[in-house]
């Protein structure tokens, strides 16, 4: 799992590799698509849950009583900034972190 920590020198985010474990609280985006004859509706929501199982490239996350099988690249720690926030603020280029 890629975790972002704030650099004390520049204030931007630096990446840090941390393994997922069962019981970790994570967040993920969930997309639902509904189609009709007239239009297509896409709904994207952010959900939080706890990891109940970890495999090589995927993890099962339980959120509000429902299990979601997700790729590890799609989940992040619940208290971390989103990838969009990191891209807006910028990635640290310092050698200190």
Buried (B, 14 or more C-beta within 10 A) or exposed (E): BBBBEEBEEBEBBBEEEEEBEEEBEBBBBBEEEEEEEEEEEEEEEEBBBBBEEBEEEBBBBEBEEEEBEBEBEBBBBBEBBEEEEBEEBEEBEEEEB
